Amino acid sequence: MSGLRTWRLTRGARRDAGQAVDSAEARILAELGPRPVFDPTHNLRHAMVSDALLLGPRIEERQGDLMAREDERGRHHPLWLFRLLLGAAIGVDALGGFLVMRALDVPEQERWPLGIALAFLLILLTAAVAKSSSVEPSKNRWRGLLLPLAYAVLVGSVAVVRLGSIDAEVSSAELIAETAIMLGCSIGPAFFVETLYHRFAPARSLDEAVKNLRQRLAHDRRAYLDAQRFMTKLADRQAAWDEAASRLRAAYLIEFRLAGDRRDDTSANSSTGISARRS
C-alpha cells in the first residue's frame, strides 16, 4: 500500500511539475485522509474521553474518602461477628418455636417450619414495637397501641404454652418464677436480634459506604485508564500519519523538482535548437 501511494504521488508530482503547480498537501491528504485530531467539540466519543480525563482529581478525592472510611470501619466490630451472633440468636429463637409447636402437639414434620415462622414473627414484632416506641406519640397512634398489645398477647401465649409443657406440681411462687423465665426465653432471642441490629448499625452503614466507594472508584479508574489508552492510541495514529506524510512529501518534492528540471532542460534545448536554425 505504501509503495502504491508513493507511485501515485510521484506520478501526480510529474503532472504538477508540467503545470508548475505545487499541490503536495492536497495529494497527501487525498492519499492518507485527514490527520487524526482530538475534537471533543464535534465528536461525542472525544467529548466522553475529555470528561474522563478530568476524573484524576475526583479519583484522588475518593481515594482519600475510602481510606478515611476504612480507618473508621476498622474501629468497629467486624461484621462476621454480627452475622455469627445473629445466626445464633435466630437459631435459638427457631428452637424455641419448635418447642412451642411440640407442646401444641403439632405433627412432627410441621414443627420446624412452623417454629421457624413463629421465631421470625417474634423478631419482626419486636423490631416493629421498638420502632414504634421511638416515633412521636402523635404519629401512628393506633399502630403504637395495637403493636405492643399484639406483641404482649403473642409473647404471653408462647410463655403459657411453654409453661404448660412442664408436667409438675409447683407452688404459686415457683409458677410465677417459671412464668417469668418462660417470658424471658420467649422474647430474649428476639430482643437480642434487635439489639444486634442497633449495635452493629454503624458498622453495617460504614461497610456499605466502603463498598459503594470502592465500586465508584473502580468505575472512575476504568474510565480514566480507558481515556488515557485512547489518547495514547490517538497519539500513535497521529505519529504514524505524520511519518507517512513526511515520506510522501519528500517523494513528491523530489519528483516535482526532477520533473521541473527535466522540463527546464527540455525548454532550454528547444530554445537552443530554434536559435541555431535561425542563425
FIVO-115081 format. One record per atom (N, C-alpha, C, O): x, y, z. Coordinates in steps of 0.02 Angstrom, whole numbers, plus 50000, padded with zeros to 5 digits. Layout:
<pts>
XYZ/...
</pts>
This chain:
<pts>
500424994050000/500005000050000/500435006350000/500295011149965/500985006150040/501425011950043/501755013149975/501815018949953/501965007749941/502275008549875/501785011149824/501975015249782/501165008949827/500655011349780/500515018749791/500435022549744/500485020749854/500385027849869/500965032049842/500855037349812/501575029649852/502155033449828/502145033949752/502295039249724/501955028549719/501935028649645/501405033549621/501535037449574/500815033449652/500295038149631/500505045349645/500365049849605/500845046449701/501045053249718/501595055849671/501575061649650/502075051649655/502605053849609/502325055149539/502545059649504/501835051049519/501525052349454/501155058949455/501185062849407/500815060349511/500485066749517/500975072449520/500845077949494/501565071349551/502075076549554/502315078349484/502435084149470/502405073349441/502625074749373/502105078849335/502265083449298/501465077149346/500945081049314/500935088249340/500865093049301/501015088949406/501005095649434/501605099649410/501555105649398/502175096349403/502775099849379/502665102349308/502905107749289/502295098449268/502155100649200/501725106949198/501765110949151/501305107649251/500885113649254/501155118949301/500855124149311/501745117449330/502075122049377/501615123649436/501575129349459/501255118549461/500805119249518/501015114349573/501045108349561/501155116949632/501345112649689/500725111049730/500465115249766/500475104849724/499875102649761/500045096749806/499655091949811/500635097049837/500865091449879/500375090049936/500185084249946/500165095149973/499735094150032/499065091150012/498795086850046/498785093549957/498135091049934/498195083649915/497745079649931/498735081949881/498825074849860/498965070349920/498735064649922/499345072849969/499475068950030/498825067850068/498705062350093/498425073050072/497775072350106/497325067450070/496955063650102/497355067350004/496945062649965/497185055449976/496775050849975/497835054449986/498105047749995/497995045150067/497815039350076/498115049450117/498105047250187/497445048750222/497305045950275/497055053150194/496455055350230/496645060750280/497225062450288/496145063550314/496295068850363/496735066350419/496715060450438/497135070750445/497565069050502/497125067950564/496685072050578/497225062550602/496825061450662/496925067150712/497485069050727/496375069750736/496395075350784/495915073750841/495455069650835/496035077050898/495605076350956/495115082150956/495315087850964/494475080650946/493975085850936/493375084450982/492865081950959/493425086251047/492865084951092/492255089251079/491715087851105/492335094451038/491765098851025/491275095750977/490665096350986/491525092350926/491095089550874/491055081950874/490685078950835/491435078650917/491465071350919/491245069050989/491575070651039/490695065350992/490425063151057/490905058651093/490995059351154/491225054051057/491705049551088/492285053551119/492495052151175/492525058451082/493075062551108/492845066751168/493225067851214/492215068951167/491955072751224/491935068351287/492095070751341/491735062051279/491725057451336/492435056251362/492545055951423/492905055551316/493605054651337/493855060751374/494215060251424/493675066651348/493885072851380/493615073251451/493965075351497/492985071251461/492695071251528/493045066251574/493165067551632/493215060351545/493545055151585/494245057351606/494475055551660/494575061251564/495255063651582/495245068451640/495755069651672/494655071351655/494595075951711/494445072351777/494345075651828/494425065751775/494245061851835/494835061151884/494745058851940/495425063151863/496005062351906/495915065251976/496015061752025/495725071751982/495625074452049/495075070952088/495125069952149/494535069052053/493995065552089/494215058752113/494015056452166/494645055352074/494895048852096/495315049652159/495255045652206/495735054752161/496135055952221/495695057652281/495825055452336/495175061552269/494715063352324/494355057152350/494305056252411/494115052952305/493765046952327/494245042052360/494045038352405/494865041952337/495355037552369/495455039752442/495515035552487/495485046352452/495545048852521/494935047252563/494995045252621/494335047952534/493715046252569/493705038852587/493495036952642/493925034752540/493915027552552/494395025652609/494215021552652/494985028652610/495455027152664/495185029452731/495265025952781/494855035252732/494565037752795/494005033052819/493965031452878/493565030952773/493025026452792/493295019652815/493045016752863/493805017152781/494105010752801/494415011252871/494375006652911/494745016952885/495035017852951/494485018053004/494545015053058/493945021652989/493385021953036/493055015253043/492835013353097/493005011552988/492705004852990/493115000153034/492844995753066/493775001153034/494204996753074/494114997653149/494324993353188/493815003153170/493695004353241/493055001053267/492905001453326/492684997853223/492064994453243/492164986853243/492654984253215/491694983453273/491724976053273/491634973453202/491264976353163/491964967853186/491894965153118/491194962453106/490854960153152/490994962853043/490314960653026/490234953053031/489674950653040/490784949353026/490704942153032/490464940353103/490104935353112/490664944353153/490414943153221/489664944553225/489294940853257/489454949853191/488734951453189/488344945653157/487824943653183/488604943153101/488244937753067/488234931353110/487744927753111/488784930153145/488824924153187/488314924653244/487944919953257/488314930253279/487844931153335/487124931353310/486674928653344/487014934353252/486334934653225/486084927653208/485514925853223/486514923653177/486324916753161/486184912753224/485714908753225/486594913753276/486484910053338/485824912053371/485454907853395/485674918653371/485054920953401/484444918353364/483954916153394/484474918553298/483914915953258/483834908453268/483274905953270/484404904953275/484364897753287/484044896053354/483634891453359/484224899953405/483914898853471/483174900353469/482774896653497/482994905853435/482284907653429/481894902353390/481324900653407/482204899653337/481884894353298/481794888053340/481294884553334/482294886553383/482234880753427/481664881753476/481284877053491/481604887953502/481044889353547/480374888453511/479904885753540/480334890753448/479724889753410/479564882453400/478984880353401/480094878453389/479994871153381/479714868153445/479274863853442/479974870353502/479724867653566/479004869553578/478614865653605/478814875653558/478124877753564/477674873353521/477134871153543/477894872053459/477494867753415/477434860653443/476914857353435/477974858353474/477934851653505/477454851653563/477084846753573/477454856953604/476984857353660/476264857853637/475804855753672/476164860553576/475484860953548/475284854653511/474754854353481/475704849553514/475574843153481/475484843953405/475074840553375/475884848553376/475884849353303/476224843253274/476714840853302/475984840553216/476324834853185/477074836153176/477284841653161/477454830953185/478184831553189/478484834753126/478934838853130/478224832853067/478504835553005/478364842952995/478664846152952/477894845753034/477714852753028/478014857053083/477944863253082/478354854053131/478584857853189/479124862953171/479094868653192/479614860753132/480164865353116/479944871053071/480114876853086/479574869853017/479354875552976/478934880553015/479044886653010/478454877953055/478034882453094/478424885853150/478294891553168/478894882153179/479304885053232/479744890753205/479824895853238/480034889753146/480434895053116/480004901053099/480204906753109/479394899753073/478944905253057/478764909153121/478734915353119/478644905653176/478494908953240/479094913153263/479004918653289/479694910453255/480294914153275/480364920653237/480504925853266/480264920353171/480314926453131/479754931353147/479864937453144/479164928753164/478624933153183/478794936953247/478654942853253/479084933453295/479294936753358/479824942053344/479814947453373/480304940353301/480844945053285/480564951253251/480744956953269/480114950353202/479834956053166/479394960253212/479414966453209/478994957053254/478574960853300/478994964753351/478834970453368/479534961753374/479984965253420/480284971453387/480304976753417/480504970753324/480774976453288/480254981753276/480394987753282/479634979653260/479094984453247/478914988253311/478794994253309/478884984753367/478724987953431/479274992853451/479134998353474/479904990753441/480464995153458/480455001453414/480605006953437/480275000553351/480255006353306/479675010953323/479745017053321/479095007953339/478505012053355/478605015953420/478325021453428/479005013253466/479125016753529/479575022853520/479585027353561/479955022953464/480405028553452/480065033953411/480365039253400/479455032853387/479085037753348/478675042153394/478465039853447/478565048353375/478165052953415/477465050053426/477185047153380/477185050853486/476525048053501/475975050553455/475495046953442/476045056653430/475525059453387/475495056053319/474995056453283/476045052653301/476075049353236/475915041953244/476155038753291/475515039153199/475345032053200/475085029953270/475345025253300/474585033653295/474345032353363/474085025353371/474255021953419/473655023153324/473365016453330/473895011053323/473865005853357/474365012253280/474905007353273/475305006853337/475505001453358/475415012553369/475795012453431/475425008953487/475745006553534/474765008553484/474375004953535/474284997553519/474334993353563/474154996153456/473994989253437/474604984753435/474574978953453/475174987453412/475774983353407/475994980553475/476104974553481/476074984753526/476264981953591/475754976953618/475934972053650/475094978353606/474574973753629/474634966953595/474614961753628/474714967053529/474794960753492/475424957153513/475444951053518/475944960953525/476574957953546/476504954653615/476744949153626/476164958153660/476074955453728/475654949053725/475804944153760/475134949053684/474714943053678/475114937253650/475064931653675/475504938553598/475894933053568/476414930353616/476474924353624/476784934853648/477304932653695/477004928953754/477254923853775/476434931753780/476104928353835/475864921353816/475904916653854/475604920853754/475354914353731/475934909353726/475864903553745/476494911653699/477074907253694/477304905053763/477474899153773/477314909753811/477534908053879/477064903053911/477284898353944/476414903953902/475924899353931/476004892453901/475974887453937/476094892053835/476174885453804/476804882053828/476794876053843/477344885853833/477964882753859/477874880553932/478114875253951/477534884753971/477424883054041/476984876854047/477094872654091/476504876254003/476064870454005/476394863953987/476144858554001/476974864453954/477334858353936/477704855353994/477974849853989/477714858954052/478064856354111/477554852454153/477094855454181/477634846054158/477164841754195/477424840954267/477764836054283/477264845654308/477474845154378/477034849654421/476784854854398/476924847554482/476534851454529/477014856454562/477514854454593/476864862854555/477304867954583/476884872754624/476274873154616/477224876354668/476884881354709/476764887654669/477004888454613/476384892254699/476234898554665/476864902554650/476924905354596/477324902754698/477944906554688/478344903554630/478614907054587/478384896854631/478754893654577/478414894754510/478744895554459/477744894854511/477374895954449/477514902954421/477614903854361/477534907854465/477684914754443/478404915154417/478534918354365/478854911854451/479554912054429/479634908654361/479974911254317/479314902954355/479364899354291/479034903354235/479274903354178/478474906654251/478144910854200/478614916454178/478664917954118/478944919654226/479414925054209/479984922354166/480194925554118/480224916554185/480784913554146/480554911954075/480914913254027/479954909254069/479704907554003/479584913753960/479694913753900/479354919153993/479274925453956/479944927953931/480014930253875/480454927453975/481124929453955/481394925253898/481694927853851/481274918653903/481514914253849/481134915453784/481404914353730/480514917753789/480124918953728/480354925153691/480414925053630/480484930553728/480654936853695/481404938253695/481634942753660/481784934453734/482504935853739/482874935653673/483204940553655/482824930153634/483184929953570/482964935453522/483374938253485/482314936953521/482064942153475/482344948953495/482554952853451/482364950453560/482654956753583/483414956853570/483694962153557/483724951153575/484444950853561/484584952453488/485064955953472/484164949953443/484234951553371/484154959053360/484544962053323/483634961953391/483524969153384/484114973153411/484324978153382/484394970953468/484974974353497/485574973853451/485954978653443/485664968053421/486224967153375/486174971953316/486664974953296/485574972653289/485474977053232/485664984253250/485994987753211/485454986553310/485634993353330/486374993853347/486684998953333/486644988753378/487354989053398/487814989053338/488324992453338/487624985253287/488064984753228/487844989353171/488124989053116/487344993653183/487114998053129/487665002553102/487725003153041/488075005753144/488625009953115/489115005853073/489335008153020/489274999853097/489744995653059/489444993552992/489794993552941/488794991852993/488474989852930/488424995852882/488524995052822/488275001752909/488245007752868/488925009352838/488975011052778/489445008952878/490125010252853/490335005052802/490665006652752/490154998852815/490334993552767/489994994752700/490304993752647/489374996952701/489024998452638/489335004552603/489395004652542/489525009552644/489845015452615/490515013652583/490675016152529/490905009452616/491555007352589/491455003452524/491825004352476/490944999152523/490794995252462/490604999752404/490844998852348/490175004752417/489975009352364/490555013552339/490635014652279/490975015952386/491555019952366/492035015852324/492305018352275/492135009552342/492585005252302/492305004352232/492685004452183/491645003252226/491355002352160/491425008652118/491605008352060/491275014452148/491335020752111/492055022252092/492205024552037/492515020852139/493215022052125/493455017452069/493835019652025/493245011152070/493445006552016/493165008851949/493505008451898/492535011251949/492235013751886/492615019851860/492765020251800/492785024551905/493155030551883/493845028651857/494085031551808/494165023951891/494835021951869/494815018651800/495245019951758/494315014451789/494255011251724/494145016551669/494465016251617/493695021251683/493565026551634/494185030751621/494325032551564/494555032351673/495155036351667/495695032651627/496025035551584/495785026251643/496295022351607/496095021251534/496525021451490/495445020151522/495215019551453/495345025951414/495545025751356/495225031651446/495345038051413/496095039051398/496275041451345/496505037051445/497235037651434/497455033051377/497865034951335/497185026951375/497365022351320/497125025151254/497475024651203/496535028251253/496275031251192/496745036751168/496895037151108/496965041051214/497405046451194/498085043751171/498395046651126/498325038351201/498955035351178/498885032651108/499325033551066/498325029151095/498215026551027/498145032250977/498385031750921/497805037550997/497725043350952/498405046450937/498535048350880/498825047050988/499495049850977/499895045350930/500265047750887/499825038750938/500185034150893/499935034850821/500325034850774/499275035550813/498995036550746/499225043050715/499385043450656/499255048250756/499495054650731/500235054250710/500435056950659/500635050750752/501345050050735/501435046050671/501855047650629/501025040650663/501065036550602/500855040650541/501155040250487/500335044750550/500095049050494/500635054050476/500775055150417/500945057250526/501465062250513/502065059050478/502365061950433/502245052950500/502825049550469/502675047850396/503085048950352/502065045250383/501885043550314/501845049850272/502055049850214/501565055250300/501525061450263/502205064250247/502315066950193/502685063650293/503365066050281/503695062150224/504025065150181/503595055550223/503895051550169/503585053350102/503945054250052/502925053950101/502595055750038/502785062750015/502865064049956/502845067350063/503025074250045/503725074450016/503855078049967/504175070550047/504865070450021/504875067449951/505215070049906/504505061949941/504485058849874/504175063549823/504395063949766/503655067049844/503325071849798/503805077449778/503865079049719/504135080349828/504575085949813/505165083949769/505355087549723/505445078049782/505995075649741/505775074749669/506105077049622/505205071449659/504965070249592/504745076749559/504845077749499/504445081249598/504225087649571/504825091649546/504795094649492/505375091749585/505965095449564/506305092149504/506525095549457/506345085549506/506655082049449/506255083249385/506535084649332/505595082749390/505175084049332/505245091249309/505245092749250/505295095849357/505385102849339/506055104049305/506095107949258/506575100749330/507235101449299/507225098649228/507505101549182/506895092949218/506855089949151/506465094649105/506625095449047/505935097549133/505545102149092/505965108249073/505925110549016/506355110849120/506785116649105/507325114849055/507485118849010/507605108749062/508115106649015/507815105948945/508125107948895/507225103148942/506895102248877/506755109048846/506845109948785/506525113748888/506385120448861/507025123848837/507035127248786/507565122948875/508205126048856/508465122948791/508725126548749/508405116448784/508645113048723/508235115248663/508495116248608/507585115948675/507155118148619/507335125248598/507355126648538/507475129548645/507655136448629/508325136748593/508415140748547/508785132448612/509445132248580/509385129748509/509715132348464/508965124748498/508875122048429/508555127048384/508735127648326/508075130748409/507735135748368/508215141348351/508215143648294/508625143448397/509115148848384/509625146648333/509855150648292/509815140248336/510325137648290/510035137448220/510395139148173/509415135548211/509125135248145/509045142148116/509145143248057/508875146948158/508785153748134/509455156648110/509485160448062/509995154848147/510635157548126/510895153848065/511425155448039/
</pts>
